[in-house]
């Protein structure tokens, strides 16, 4: 396994984590109020950012 492969695995894991966290926060809006939706949106934005970065790794 090369270092780039390990990096791709870690980035993919981070994407999955942030998507799961965003969904979890979205379902817990009653307990967290409006801030849970804010945290959910931020987590989705981070997941999208990591996804864009992940896609750019294949080109280099």
N, C-alpha and C positions, 0 to 999 in steps of 0.2 A: 504494500500500500504506500503510495506516495504522499507527500505532505499536502498536495493539492486535493487528493481524494479525501483525506481526513478533514480538510477545510470545508469541502463541499458537504460532507456528512454533518459537520457541526452547523453550517448555515441552514441546511435543510431541517435539522432538528429545531433550530431557533424559529424558523418559519412556522413549523407545526405547533410549537409551544405558544407563540403569540396568537395564532388563530384560535387555538383551544382556549387560551386565556380570554380573548375577546368574546368568544361565545359564552364562556362562564360568567363574565362580568355582565353581559347583556341579559342573561337569565336571572341575575341577582340585582336587578334595578330597584326592587322594593326595599331590600335591606340597605343598599348603598345610596339610594336616592338618585339624583341626576348625575352625581359624580361617577357612578358606575358606568353610565353611558359614555361619559367623557373618557374614562379609562379604556372602555371597549373600543372607542373610535381611535384612540391613540395606539392601542395594541394592533388594530388592523392596519393603520398607517405604517407602523414599524414592520409588520409582516410583508406589506407590499414593497417597502423599501428593501428589505432583505431579499424578496423575490426578484426584484430588478437587479440587485447585486449578484444574485445567484445565476441569473440568466447571462449576465455579462462575463462571468467566469469562464463560460464555454468558449468565448471568442478569443481569450488570451492564451 
